[in-house]
């Protein structure tokens, strides 16, 4: 075979292979396109009002969070058969703002979504949310007074309300009931009692550092400042009040807990986690968020029945952080009335009680605390009612 003939054969073979490869690629793309269409058709129900709801996954309670929201959506759709709600609840918290922002920039954000209170300003500045005042005013089943003032206020920009509270978190004192019983002490109610109780725990239980907290946490530092009758920002939000005596005094108190009274491990300031020390019995009490109350027995089964919670020890006043998640509606939402109906529905007391039962986080609706079953099933949340009502953000 001469060179030209051999080249022609290989060229023909190459073209044939290329055509075959292209055919395979095209067929593969068609298969994936078809599968994607099937998924979209399942998400979108023709002939119904379609609402897309987004929230982020909640760490270790991921599966429970998804089950809760899907269950709430199913119940809503039974009550409103003309509406179909698509639930997206598996987005990582760290990626959630960027993904929502990308959808918003493209003009196709979810109709209703959960957002953290600290994300309200940037999204509002970008005019991504729909005002809610008219919906609230015309809905006799929704009552803003059933929510803590700090959470309601977070929903406003100027005189316009863009969000309604979903649920909030607060800091509380977690304490080892077994160690407290051994030392013969009760949870401290003031800063001075915190120091004296810690010294008794050190003496009776042999704990070098009886108290644990996160010195670098904004939740903790805000609380110390507020309890010392100070504030973080001026009333017009234009000045940081870090040099004022109340703020300096609060920071000094935190420093003294670590180095003067030495009741807390100085390594906490370098990032040592207080829950690790607390669960190991190296500290008898710690400050942490209410969002972990429902996870402690699961994460530390050896502590079941050996711990409880109490309000934070008070300084000049009893005040702590209270803030968290809100429900917002996109300004791009095409069916705002149906979207509001879903938002209002999931804030009903029985839905929020189910949230606490399934996810292990406190409810936002204060009426839930009147439920006998809630009082029975969640005594630790009931003990912290005042932390919600009197909280600040």
C-alpha positions in Angstrom: 0.0 0.0 0.0 1.4 3.4 -1.0 1.7 6.3 1.4 -1.3 8.2 -0.1 -3.6 5.2 0.1 -2.5 4.5 3.7 -3.1 8.1 4.6 -6.5 8.1 3.0 -7.5 5.0 5.1 -6.3 6.5 8.3 -7.9 9.9 7.5 -11.2 8.1 6.8 -10.9 6.1 10.0 -10.1 9.3 11.9 -13.1 11.1 10.5 -15.3 8.1 11.3 -14.0 8.0 14.9 -14.6 11.7 15.2 -18.1 11.4 13.9 -18.7 8.5 16.3 -17.3 10.5 19.3 -19.4 13.5 18.4 -22.5 11.2 18.2 -21.7 9.8 21.7 -21.2 13.3 23.1 -24.5 14.6 21.6 -26.4 11.6 22.8 -24.9 12.0 26.3 -25.9 15.7 26.4 -29.4 14.8 25.2 -29.7 12.2 28.0 -28.5 14.7 30.6 -30.8 17.4 29.1 -33.7 15.0 29.3 -32.9 14.1 32.9 -32.7 17.8 33.8 -36.0 18.4 32.2 -37.5 15.6 34.2 -36.2 17.2 37.4 -37.6 20.5 36.4 -41.0 19.2 35.5 -41.2 17.5 38.9 -40.3 20.8 40.6 -42.8 22.8 38.5 -46.4 21.7 38.4 -48.4 22.9 35.5 -51.7 24.5 36.3 -50.7 25.5 39.8 -49.2 28.5 41.5 -45.5 27.6 41.9 -43.5 28.9 44.8 -39.8 28.2 45.3 -38.6 28.3 48.9 -34.9 28.3 50.0 -33.1 27.8 53.3 -29.7 26.6 54.2 -28.7 23.4 55.9 -28.2 23.5 59.6 -25.0 21.6 60.2 -25.5 18.3 62.0 -29.3 18.8 61.9 -29.3 18.8 58.1 -31.6 15.8 57.6 -34.0 17.0 60.3 -34.1 20.5 58.7 -35.0 19.1 55.3 -37.6 16.9 56.8 -39.1 19.8 58.7 -39.4 22.1 55.7 -40.7 19.5 53.4 -43.3 18.4 55.9 -44.3 22.1 56.5 -44.6 22.6 52.7 -46.7 19.4 52.3 -49.1 20.6 55.0 -49.4 24.0 53.5 -50.2 22.5 50.0 -52.9 20.3 51.6 -54.5 23.5 52.9 -53.8 25.4 49.6 -54.1 22.8 46.8 -53.8 25.4 44.2 -50.2 26.1 45.2 -47.1 24.0 44.8 -44.1 24.7 47.0 -40.6 23.6 45.9 -38.3 23.3 48.9 -34.5 23.7 48.6 -32.9 23.1 52.0 -29.5 21.5 51.3 -27.3 24.5 50.6 -24.2 24.9 52.9 -24.6 28.0 55.1 -21.2 29.4 54.0 -22.2 29.3 50.4 -25.8 30.4 50.8 -25.4 34.2 50.5 -23.3 33.9 47.3 -25.7 31.5 45.7 -28.8 33.6 46.5 -26.9 36.7 45.3 -26.1 35.0 42.0 -29.7 34.0 41.5 -30.8 37.6 42.4 -28.4 39.2 40.0 -29.7 36.9 37.2 -33.2 38.1 38.1 -34.3 34.7 39.2 -34.1 34.4 43.0 -36.3 32.1 45.1 -39.7 33.5 45.8 -39.4 33.1 49.6 -36.2 32.5 51.5 -34.6 32.3 55.0 -32.0 34.9 55.7 -29.8 35.7 58.7 -30.4 39.2 60.2 -26.8 40.2 59.4 -27.6 39.7 55.7 -30.6 42.0 55.7 -28.8 45.3 55.0 -26.7 44.2 52.0 -29.7 42.5 50.3 -32.0 45.4 51.2 -29.4 47.9 49.8 -29.5 45.9 46.6 -33.4 46.2 46.6 -33.9 42.4 46.5 -36.7 42.2 49.0 -40.4 43.0 48.7 -42.1 45.2 51.3 -44.4 43.2 53.6 -46.4 45.8 55.5 -49.5 45.5 53.4 -49.5 41.7 53.7 -49.1 41.9 57.5 -51.8 44.5 57.8 -54.3 42.5 55.8 -53.6 39.1 57.4 -55.7 38.6 60.6 -53.8 35.4 61.3 -50.4 37.0 61.6 -49.5 38.9 64.8 -46.2 40.7 65.0 -46.7 41.1 68.8 -46.1 37.3 69.1 -42.4 37.9 68.4 -39.7 39.4 70.4 -39.2 43.2 69.8 -35.5 42.8 68.8 -36.5 40.3 66.0 -39.4 42.5 64.7 -37.2 45.6 64.6 -34.6 43.8 62.6 -37.1 43.5 59.7 -37.3 47.2 59.1 -35.2 49.5 56.9 -36.4 53.0 57.8 -40.2 52.7 58.1 -40.5 49.8 55.6 -40.7 46.2 56.8 -39.0 43.7 54.6 -38.9 40.6 56.8 -40.8 38.7 59.5 -39.0 36.7 62.2 -38.6 33.0 61.8 -36.6 32.0 64.8 -33.9 33.5 67.0 -30.9 32.4 69.0 -29.6 33.6 72.3 -26.6 33.0 74.6 -27.2 31.1 77.8 -25.2 29.5 80.6 -24.8 25.8 80.2 -23.9 24.1 83.4 -23.1 20.6 84.6 -25.7 19.7 87.1 -23.6 16.8 88.4 -20.7 19.1 89.2 -22.9 21.8 90.6 -24.6 19.2 92.9 -21.2 18.0 94.0 -20.1 21.6 94.9 -23.4 22.5 96.5 -23.9 25.6 94.3 -26.6 27.1 92.1 -26.2 28.8 88.7 -24.8 32.3 89.2 -27.2 35.3 88.7 -24.6 38.1 88.7 -21.0 38.8 87.6 -19.9 38.7 91.3 -21.7 35.3 91.8 -20.0 34.0 88.7 -16.6 34.5 90.3 -17.5 33.2 93.7 -19.3 30.1 92.3 -16.3 29.4 90.1 -14.0 29.5 93.1 -16.2 27.0 95.0 -16.3 24.7 92.0 -12.5 24.9 91.9 -12.2 24.0 95.5 -14.9 21.3 95.7 -14.5 19.6 92.3 -10.8 20.2 91.6 -11.4 22.2 88.4 -8.6 24.6 87.5 -10.8 26.6 85.2 -14.5 26.2 86.1 -15.8 28.6 83.5 -15.6 28.5 79.7 -16.6 31.1 77.0 -15.4 32.5 73.7 -13.7 35.8 74.4 -13.4 36.6 70.7 -17.1 35.9 69.9 -19.2 38.9 69.0 -22.2 37.4 70.7 -20.3 37.2 74.0 -18.7 40.6 73.8 -21.9 42.4 72.9 -23.5 40.8 75.9 -20.8 41.9 78.3 -21.0 45.5 77.0 -24.8 45.7 77.1 -24.8 44.2 80.6 -22.4 47.0 81.7 -24.9 49.6 80.5 -22.9 50.3 77.4 -23.6 49.9 73.7 -21.6 48.9 70.6 -22.7 51.7 68.3 -24.2 55.2 68.7 -27.9 55.6 68.1 -27.4 56.7 64.5 -25.1 53.7 63.8 -22.3 56.1 62.7 -19.9 55.8 65.7 -18.3 52.8 67.4 -18.4 53.4 71.1 -15.3 51.4 72.0 -13.6 54.1 74.0 -16.5 54.7 76.4 -16.1 53.6 80.1 -18.9 51.0 79.9 -17.3 49.3 76.9 -13.8 49.5 78.5 -15.2 48.1 81.7 -16.8 45.2 80.0 -13.5 44.3 78.2 -11.6 44.7 81.4 -14.0 42.3 83.1 -13.5 39.7 80.4 -9.7 40.1 80.7 -9.9 39.7 84.5 -11.9 36.4 84.1 -9.0 35.0 82.2 -6.0 36.5 84.0 -6.9 38.1 87.3 -9.5 35.8 88.7 -8.2 33.0 86.5 -11.5 31.1 86.4 -11.4 30.6 82.6 -8.6 29.0 80.6 -6.5 31.7 78.8 -6.3 29.3 75.8 -9.9 30.2 75.1 -8.7 33.5 73.7 -6.6 31.5 71.2 -9.6 29.5 69.9 -9.9 26.5 72.3 -13.6 25.5 72.1 -15.4 25.8 75.5 -17.8 22.9 74.7 -14.9 20.5 74.4 -13.7 21.5 77.9 -17.2 21.4 79.3 -18.2 18.0 77.9 -14.9 16.5 79.2 -15.7 17.8 82.7 -12.8 20.3 82.7 -15.2 23.2 83.2 -18.5 23.2 85.0 -20.2 25.9 83.0 -19.9 27.7 79.7 -21.6 30.3 77.6 -22.9 29.0 74.3 -25.9 29.6 71.9 -29.4 28.2 72.2 -28.9 26.6 68.8 -26.9 23.8 70.4 -29.4 22.9 73.1 -31.0 20.3 70.9 -27.7 18.8 69.9 -25.9 18.2 73.2 -27.5 14.9 74.1 -26.8 13.7 70.5 -23.2 14.9 70.4 -22.3 14.1 74.0 -24.5 11.1 75.0 -22.5 10.6 78.2 -23.9 13.9 79.4 -27.6 13.0 79.2 -29.3 14.0 82.4 -26.2 15.8 83.7 -26.6 19.3 82.3 -29.0 22.2 82.1 -29.2 25.8 81.1 -29.7 29.1 83.0 -29.9 32.8 82.1 -26.6 34.6 81.7 -25.2 36.2 84.9 -26.2 39.8 84.9 -24.0 42.9 85.3 -25.7 46.3 85.9 -28.6 44.9 83.9 -29.8 41.6 82.6 -29.4 41.8 78.8 -28.2 39.4 76.2 -28.1 38.9 72.4 -31.2 37.7 70.6 -31.3 37.5 66.9 -31.4 35.1 64.0 -33.3 34.0 61.0 -36.0 35.9 59.0 -38.4 35.1 56.2 -38.2 37.4 53.2 -40.0 37.6 49.9 -38.2 38.4 46.7 -39.3 41.5 44.8 -39.1 39.4 41.7 -41.8 37.0 43.0 -44.6 36.7 40.5 -47.2 35.3 43.0 -46.7 37.5 46.1 -50.0 36.7 47.7 -49.3 32.9 47.6 -45.8 33.5 48.8 -47.1 35.5 51.8 -49.6 32.8 52.6 -46.7 30.3 52.9 -44.7 32.7 55.0 -47.6 33.3 57.3 -48.5 29.6 57.5 -45.0 28.4 58.7 -45.1 30.9 61.6 -48.2 29.4 63.1 -47.5 28.0 66.6 -48.1 24.4 65.8 -45.6 24.6 62.9 -43.0 26.3 65.1 -43.5 23.8 67.9 -42.8 21.0 65.4 -39.6 22.9 64.4 -38.4 22.7 68.0 -39.4 19.0 68.2 -37.7 18.0 65.1 -34.7 20.3 64.8 -34.0 21.1 68.4 -33.9 24.9 68.1 -36.1 27.4 70.0 -39.3 28.7 68.3 -39.6 32.3 67.3 -43.3 32.6 67.9 -43.7 33.3 71.7 -47.2 31.8 71.7 -45.6 28.4 71.4 -44.5 28.7 75.0 -48.1 28.5 76.1 -48.5 25.0 74.7 -48.6 22.3 77.4 -46.8 19.8 75.2 -44.0 22.3 74.5 -43.6 23.0 78.2 -43.3 19.3 78.8 -41.0 18.5 75.9 -38.7 21.6 76.0 -38.3 22.7 79.6 -34.8 24.1 78.8 -36.3 26.5 76.2 -39.1 27.5 78.7 -36.4 28.5 81.3 -34.9 30.9 78.7 -38.1 32.7 77.7 -37.0 36.0 79.2 -33.8 35.9 77.1 -36.0 36.1 74.0 -38.3 38.8 75.3 -35.6 41.0 76.7 -33.0 40.3 74.1 -31.1 42.9 72.0 -29.5 42.9 68.6 
